[in-house]
Amino acid sequence: MRMRTWVLSGLAIVGGIVLLVGLVLVHDMTDVFSNQVRSGSAANSLGERLAGVADGSVLRLTHYGRKTGAPHEVTTWFAVDGETVYIPTSDRGRQWTRNVLKTPRVRIRIGPESFAGTIMPVSADPEMHRVYTLLKNKYWTIWLIARGAELSGRDPDHEPLDLGRGGFFRVEIEEE
């Protein structure tokens, strides 16, 4: 009887996680393909425009090939802090990360808004912690990983961040 309770509890947890992931994916598709401004009116300032789309799940990043200069597009997570957009990566060896290091000029699209900017890696530990906190507060999966680290005796909020192959990038948006 006890084993059956554990199995049912485990299945309920897995089912809940699958449901949440499905809801996030549906929300992501809504963000990417939406043509309506969330606030219902066009915002004038850069900060207002970014604030209006900051709760979106993903952005589209257009970067340019380091050899050909041809535009390429990827979908990725992001966080907004004032007039700055931060983008995480779990692998700095990806094509887009190598491309932006060579050609830092990018375009980003979040829902109906589009911005031009310059992207650069984040290397200062205080800024890395700030970005980590923004992402942890926005994405439940990052929060879950952080919680797992805490339970294993690590404290990512107060220790130097070791992102392994990953990293964070800052996009300085240019007024158009």
RAGI-V515124 format. One record per residue. N is the residue number from 0. RES is the residue in three letters. SS is DSSP state (a for helix, b for strand, c for the rest). PSI is psi in degrees with one decimal (none if undefined). Layout:
n->N res->RES ss->SS psi->PSI
n->N res->RES ss->SS psi->PSI
//
This chain:
n->0 res->MET ss->c psi->-42.0
n->1 res->ARG ss->a psi->-42.0
n->2 res->MET ss->a psi->-40.0
n->3 res->ARG ss->a psi->-40.1
n->4 res->THR ss->a psi->-43.3
n->5 res->TRP ss->a psi->-42.3
n->6 res->VAL ss->a psi->-45.9
n->7 res->LEU ss->a psi->-39.8
n->8 res->SER ss->a psi->-43.8
n->9 res->GLY ss->a psi->-43.1
n->10 res->LEU ss->a psi->-37.8
n->11 res->ALA ss->a psi->-40.3
n->12 res->ILE ss->a psi->-47.2
n->13 res->VAL ss->a psi->-42.7
n->14 res->GLY ss->a psi->-40.9
n->15 res->GLY ss->a psi->-41.4
n->16 res->ILE ss->a psi->-44.3
n->17 res->VAL ss->a psi->-41.2
n->18 res->LEU ss->a psi->-45.2
n->19 res->LEU ss->a psi->-43.9
n->20 res->VAL ss->a psi->-42.3
n->21 res->GLY ss->a psi->-42.9
n->22 res->LEU ss->a psi->-40.0
n->23 res->VAL ss->a psi->-42.9
n->24 res->LEU ss->a psi->-41.2
n->25 res->VAL ss->a psi->-42.1
n->26 res->HIS ss->a psi->-39.9
n->27 res->ASP ss->a psi->-45.4
n->28 res->MET ss->a psi->-37.1
n->29 res->THR ss->a psi->-42.2
n->30 res->ASP ss->a psi->-44.9
n->31 res->VAL ss->a psi->-40.0
n->32 res->PHE ss->a psi->3.3
n->33 res->SER ss->c psi->139.2
n->34 res->ASN ss->c psi->13.4
n->35 res->GLN ss->c psi->140.9
n->36 res->VAL ss->c psi->130.3
n->37 res->ARG ss->c psi->-37.8
n->38 res->SER ss->c psi->-14.7
n->39 res->GLY ss->c psi->-9.9
n->40 res->SER ss->c psi->154.1
n->41 res->ALA ss->c psi->125.4
n->42 res->ALA ss->c psi->145.3
n->43 res->ASN ss->c psi->-51.9
n->44 res->SER ss->c psi->158.1
n->45 res->LEU ss->a psi->-45.1
n->46 res->GLY ss->a psi->-40.5
n->47 res->GLU ss->a psi->-41.0
n->48 res->ARG ss->a psi->-44.4
n->49 res->LEU ss->a psi->-40.3
n->50 res->ALA ss->a psi->-33.1
n->51 res->GLY ss->a psi->-20.4
n->52 res->VAL ss->a psi->4.4
n->53 res->ALA ss->c psi->-27.3
n->54 res->ASP ss->c psi->0.8
n->55 res->GLY ss->c psi->155.3
n->56 res->SER ss->c psi->-35.5
n->57 res->VAL ss->c psi->162.0
n->58 res->LEU ss->b psi->162.6
n->59 res->ARG ss->b psi->122.2
n->60 res->LEU ss->b psi->120.3
n->61 res->THR ss->b psi->121.1
n->62 res->HIS ss->b psi->170.1
n->63 res->TYR ss->b psi->134.7
n->64 res->GLY ss->c psi->137.1
n->65 res->ARG ss->c psi->-19.4
n->66 res->LYS ss->c psi->-45.4
n->67 res->THR ss->c psi->-24.1
n->68 res->GLY ss->c psi->2.9
n->69 res->ALA ss->c psi->141.6
n->70 res->PRO ss->b psi->141.6
n->71 res->HIS ss->b psi->153.0
n->72 res->GLU ss->b psi->136.8
n->73 res->VAL ss->b psi->154.5
n->74 res->THR ss->b psi->133.7
n->75 res->THR ss->b psi->166.3
n->76 res->TRP ss->c psi->167.1
n->77 res->PHE ss->c psi->165.7
n->78 res->ALA ss->b psi->145.7
n->79 res->VAL ss->b psi->135.4
n->80 res->ASP ss->b psi->96.6
n->81 res->GLY ss->c psi->-114.9
n->82 res->GLU ss->c psi->19.4
n->83 res->THR ss->b psi->140.7
n->84 res->VAL ss->b psi->133.6
n->85 res->TYR ss->b psi->140.7
n->86 res->ILE ss->b psi->125.7
n->87 res->PRO ss->b psi->159.3
n->88 res->THR ss->b psi->145.0
n->89 res->SER ss->c psi->-3.7
n->90 res->ASP ss->c psi->105.7
n->91 res->ARG ss->c psi->-5.8
n->92 res->GLY ss->c psi->-0.9
n->93 res->ARG ss->c psi->158.5
n->94 res->GLN ss->a psi->-44.1
n->95 res->TRP ss->a psi->-36.2
n->96 res->THR ss->a psi->-38.1
n->97 res->ARG ss->a psi->-36.8
n->98 res->ASN ss->a psi->-44.7
n->99 res->VAL ss->a psi->-23.7
n->100 res->LEU ss->a psi->-31.4
n->101 res->LYS ss->a psi->-43.4
n->102 res->THR ss->c psi->95.0
n->103 res->PRO ss->c psi->-1.3
n->104 res->ARG ss->b psi->126.1
n->105 res->VAL ss->b psi->167.0
n->106 res->ARG ss->b psi->142.1
n->107 res->ILE ss->b psi->146.7
n->108 res->ARG ss->b psi->124.2
n->109 res->ILE ss->b psi->109.5
n->110 res->GLY ss->c psi->-125.6
n->111 res->PRO ss->c psi->-7.9
n->112 res->GLU ss->b psi->145.0
n->113 res->SER ss->b psi->140.3
n->114 res->PHE ss->b psi->149.2
n->115 res->ALA ss->b psi->150.2
n->116 res->GLY ss->b psi->-178.4
n->117 res->THR ss->b psi->131.6
n->118 res->ILE ss->b psi->141.5
n->119 res->MET ss->b psi->150.9
n->120 res->PRO ss->b psi->148.6
n->121 res->VAL ss->c psi->126.4
n->122 res->SER ss->c psi->-20.7
n->123 res->ALA ss->c psi->131.1
n->124 res->ASP ss->a psi->-42.2
n->125 res->PRO ss->a psi->-40.2
n->126 res->GLU ss->a psi->-37.7
n->127 res->MET ss->a psi->-42.1
n->128 res->HIS ss->a psi->-38.2
n->129 res->ARG ss->a psi->-46.3
n->130 res->VAL ss->a psi->-43.6
n->131 res->TYR ss->a psi->-43.9
n->132 res->THR ss->a psi->-43.2
n->133 res->LEU ss->a psi->-46.9
n->134 res->LEU ss->a psi->-39.5
n->135 res->LYS ss->a psi->-37.1
n->136 res->ASN ss->a psi->-21.2
n->137 res->LYS ss->a psi->-41.7
n->138 res->TYR ss->c psi->122.3
n->139 res->TRP ss->a psi->-28.2
n->140 res->THR ss->a psi->-38.4
n->141 res->ILE ss->a psi->-39.6
n->142 res->TRP ss->a psi->-42.5
n->143 res->LEU ss->a psi->-42.0
n->144 res->ILE ss->a psi->-43.1
n->145 res->ALA ss->a psi->-41.0
n->146 res->ARG ss->a psi->-40.8
n->147 res->GLY ss->a psi->-40.4
n->148 res->ALA ss->a psi->-42.3
n->149 res->GLU ss->a psi->-42.6
n->150 res->LEU ss->a psi->-25.2
n->151 res->SER ss->c psi->6.7
n->152 res->GLY ss->c psi->0.2
n->153 res->ARG ss->c psi->154.1
n->154 res->ASP ss->c psi->84.1
n->155 res->PRO ss->c psi->-24.0
n->156 res->ASP ss->c psi->-22.9
n->157 res->HIS ss->c psi->4.3
n->158 res->GLU ss->c psi->158.4
n->159 res->PRO ss->c psi->135.4
n->160 res->LEU ss->c psi->129.0
n->161 res->ASP ss->c psi->100.9
n->162 res->LEU ss->c psi->6.3
n->163 res->GLY ss->c psi->-123.4
n->164 res->ARG ss->c psi->-8.6
n->165 res->GLY ss->c psi->-175.5
n->166 res->GLY ss->b psi->179.1
n->167 res->PHE ss->b psi->148.2
n->168 res->PHE ss->b psi->143.8
n->169 res->ARG ss->b psi->131.0
n->170 res->VAL ss->b psi->115.4
n->171 res->GLU ss->b psi->112.2
n->172 res->ILE ss->b psi->138.3
n->173 res->GLU ss->b psi->138.5
n->174 res->GLU ss->c psi->136.0
n->175 res->GLU ss->c psi->none
//
